Amino acid sequence: MAQDPDQAKKLQELLKMLSLSQNDASKLTQPQRKQFEEYKFWKTQPVPRFDDEVEDEGPINSSQRPENIPNEPLPLLSEFEWCTVDITDPHQLEDVFVLLNENYVEDQDATFRFNYSREFFNWSLKPPGWRKDWHVGVRTRQSKRLVAFISAVPATLRVRTKLVKSVEINFLCIHKKLRSKRLTPILIKEVTRRVNKQDIWQALYTAGVVLPSPAATCRYAHRPLNWSKLYEVGFTGLPANASKTQMIAKYTLPKEIDTPGLRPLEEKDLDEVYDLLEKYQSRFDLVQVFTKEEFRHLLLSSTSVVYSYVVESNNKITDFVSFYSLPFTVLNNPHYKELGIGYLFYYASDADFDYSDRYDSEGSLKLKKRLNRLISDVCIKARDLKMDVFNAMSCQDNSLFLDDLKFGPGDGFLNFYLFNYRVRPILGGLRKDNSFDAEKRSNVGVVML
Ligand SMILES: CC(C)(COP(=O)(O)OP(=O)(O)OC[C@H]1O[C@@H](n2cnc3c(N)ncnc32)[C@H](O)[C@@H]1OP(=O)(O)O)[C@@H](O)C(=O)NCCC(=O)NCCS
């Protein structure tokens, strides 16, 4: 099928959006950014400057109290009103996914769209301890149409050795017609107010854009599972000196998985897998510390969104791996309606547990071998679930397998930010030239949706 360069560009743009960035993300790559003073909003917030030398890690402003936080939101223009989106009400949940499906994508004719589902939001916005009033919306006063949204969910983080009671901010979205009107700062202030009222003063958030100041920067990587389809819809081009047959052969995965004992995670495995993950995560500097209920919710509560597997050997679980699904709708294509996309989520392995030093060469080699086989197997699982591309970031220990398993580096970067918390830079799995760093790897162990 002929390549339409416009369409190819759109899909590339769309894949950039996977980093939940906006179009400008492509221009604001890591070396480029505004001067701190030019961030009119962010310079007023408790966030580090780009040039801050961090000696003591911890909260920036720790003198606040919930009773001193205003009881009312900031006023909006008279055409708009604040709302709490009750996502237990199917109509209101629908409002959220219509807003996101139609406005996360920037191309004007909306040829491609994220295909968020009800189930995806139920999974991601309702972890244990979720609060209705942390699903913040703006509606038009007359038609009550939802035109902006931002969410917070509770999370306990570990930042190096310190536990930080926190929230994760996600799904910030403003209707395309209301862009560049400085609504973002008002939304952020409102969600901050509602979170502060609960005596929580820190937040974790990610963005493709550079803001003051990233705690870590990771890069997306994409592993084609169905190369012909990605080629036909224009996602990927044909390299000058390769044929289609060669490309298909390059990305063809084995028919069957290779790891003996790999099977779906079950309820009965939870305690063991929870301990395995906790031990594995201890190597990283930025992680979410789950309660067992949170862990259960994330890995077992939604069978059509998240897929979790374990490797059992001699009645012992040695490895665990999970990925989630967030497809695109492909509009106006005669052959394809949807692009299936899998995202690597949490995993753990005991392969290097005998080595106290994470960078021990023998231990690293064992882990690399184990992960190569495990991740290759989940790519096979994802392919069998009709996913067309598998995404991972340069975080966790992923740089050990990304190149070997033919994950191509993406254009998108994802910056991790901590609100009201000073932290020394955390490794994002990238070398200076932004290639995947298989030696140092990453110290980011949290996976943001
Ligand atoms: C991201 C989005 C909400 C920004 O809206 P906008 O209309 O361009 O920006 P506004 O005029 O409302 O606000 C501008 C301010 O918000 C900041 N901002 C922009 N994107 C931001 C983000 N993702 N996170 C935090 N702050 C952001 C800008 O830096 C600017 O502040 P500054 O003056 O301190 O630099 C909007 O582009 C959108 O909905 N995009 C699609 C979804 C998306 O990418 N969401 C981001 C998820 S991380």
The ligand as an SDF file (V2000), in Angstrom:
LIG
                    3D

 48 50  0  0  0  0  0  0  0  0999 V2000
   -1.2810   20.2690   28.2670 C   0  0  0  0  0  0  0  0  0  0  0  0
   -2.4070   21.2720   28.0800 C   0  0  0  0  0  0  0  0  0  0  0  0
   -3.4190   21.1090   29.1930 C   0  0  0  0  0  0  0  0  0  0  0  0
   -1.7680   22.6770   28.1480 C   0  0  0  0  0  0  0  0  0  0  0  0
   -2.7520   23.6520   27.8510 O   0  0  0  0  0  0  0  0  0  0  0  0
   -2.4280   25.0540   27.1620 P   0  0  0  0  0  0  0  0  0  0  0  0
   -3.7320   25.6640   26.8270 O   0  0  0  0  0  0  0  0  0  0  0  0
   -1.4240   24.8660   26.1080 O   0  0  0  0  0  0  0  0  0  0  0  0
   -1.6620   25.8930   28.2880 O   0  0  0  0  0  0  0  0  0  0  0  0
   -2.2610   27.0600   29.1930 P   0  0  0  0  0  0  0  0  0  0  0  0
   -2.2960   28.3440   28.4450 O   0  0  0  0  0  0  0  0  0  0  0  0
   -3.5340   26.6440   29.8010 O   0  0  0  0  0  0  0  0  0  0  0  0
   -1.1390   27.1380   30.3590 O   0  0  0  0  0  0  0  0  0  0  0  0
    0.2030   27.3900   30.0870 C   0  0  0  0  0  0  0  0  0  0  0  0
    1.0190   27.0060   31.2870 C   0  0  0  0  0  0  0  0  0  0  0  0
    0.8570   25.5920   31.5570 O   0  0  0  0  0  0  0  0  0  0  0  0
    2.1310   24.9530   31.5550 C   0  0  0  0  0  0  0  0  0  0  0  0
    1.9660   23.5960   31.0260 N   0  0  0  0  0  0  0  0  0  0  0  0
    1.7680   23.2300   29.7470 C   0  0  0  0  0  0  0  0  0  0  0  0
    1.6840   21.8840   29.6660 N   0  0  0  0  0  0  0  0  0  0  0  0
    1.8310   21.4270   30.9190 C   0  0  0  0  0  0  0  0  0  0  0  0
    1.8450   20.1390   31.4610 C   0  0  0  0  0  0  0  0  0  0  0  0
    1.6910   19.0470   30.6930 N   0  0  0  0  0  0  0  0  0  0  0  0
    1.9990   19.9910   32.7910 N   0  0  0  0  0  0  0  0  0  0  0  0
    2.1530   21.0760   33.5570 C   0  0  0  0  0  0  0  0  0  0  0  0
    2.1750   22.3330   33.1030 N   0  0  0  0  0  0  0  0  0  0  0  0
    2.0110   22.5010   31.7860 C   0  0  0  0  0  0  0  0  0  0  0  0
    2.9680   25.8250   30.6490 C   0  0  0  0  0  0  0  0  0  0  0  0
    4.3570   25.6250   30.8910 O   0  0  0  0  0  0  0  0  0  0  0  0
    2.5000   27.2010   31.0330 C   0  0  0  0  0  0  0  0  0  0  0  0
    3.0500   27.6010   32.2630 O   0  0  0  0  0  0  0  0  0  0  0  0
    4.3580   28.6050   32.3200 P   0  0  0  0  0  0  0  0  0  0  0  0
    3.8840   29.9700   31.9330 O   0  0  0  0  0  0  0  0  0  0  0  0
    4.8440   28.5230   33.7380 O   0  0  0  0  0  0  0  0  0  0  0  0
    5.3350   28.0620   31.3300 O   0  0  0  0  0  0  0  0  0  0  0  0
   -3.1160   21.1210   26.6970 C   0  0  0  0  0  0  0  0  0  0  0  0
   -2.1890   21.3470   25.6810 O   0  0  0  0  0  0  0  0  0  0  0  0
   -3.7190   19.7430   26.4770 C   0  0  0  0  0  0  0  0  0  0  0  0
   -4.8220   19.4530   26.9420 O   0  0  0  0  0  0  0  0  0  0  0  0
   -2.9830   18.8910   25.7280 N   0  0  0  0  0  0  0  0  0  0  0  0
   -3.4190   17.5370   25.4040 C   0  0  0  0  0  0  0  0  0  0  0  0
   -3.2640   16.6080   26.5780 C   0  0  0  0  0  0  0  0  0  0  0  0
   -1.8960   16.6320   27.2010 C   0  0  0  0  0  0  0  0  0  0  0  0
   -0.8920   16.6600   26.5240 O   0  0  0  0  0  0  0  0  0  0  0  0
   -1.8590   16.6410   28.5460 N   0  0  0  0  0  0  0  0  0  0  0  0
   -0.6300   16.7460   29.2830 C   0  0  0  0  0  0  0  0  0  0  0  0
   -0.3930   15.5530   30.0560 C   0  0  0  0  0  0  0  0  0  0  0  0
    1.2030   15.6970   30.7800 S   0  0  0  0  0  0  0  0  0  0  0  0
  1  2  1  0
  2  3  1  0
  2  4  1  0
  2 36  1  0
  4  5  1  0
  5  6  1  0
  6  7  2  0
  6  8  1  0
  6  9  1  0
  9 10  1  0
 10 11  2  0
 10 12  1  0
 10 13  1  0
 13 14  1  0
 14 15  1  0
 15 16  1  0
 15 30  1  0
 16 17  1  0
 17 18  1  0
 17 28  1  0
 18 19  1  0
 18 27  1  0
 19 20  2  0
 20 21  1  0
 21 22  1  0
 21 27  2  0
 22 23  1  0
 22 24  2  0
 24 25  1  0
 25 26  2  0
 26 27  1  0
 28 29  1  0
 28 30  1  0
 30 31  1  0
 31 32  1  0
 32 33  2  0
 32 34  1  0
 32 35  1  0
 36 37  1  0
 36 38  1  0
 38 39  2  0
 38 40  1  0
 40 41  1  0
 41 42  1  0
 42 43  1  0
 43 44  2  0
 43 45  1  0
 45 46  1  0
 46 47  1  0
 47 48  1  0
M  END
$$$$
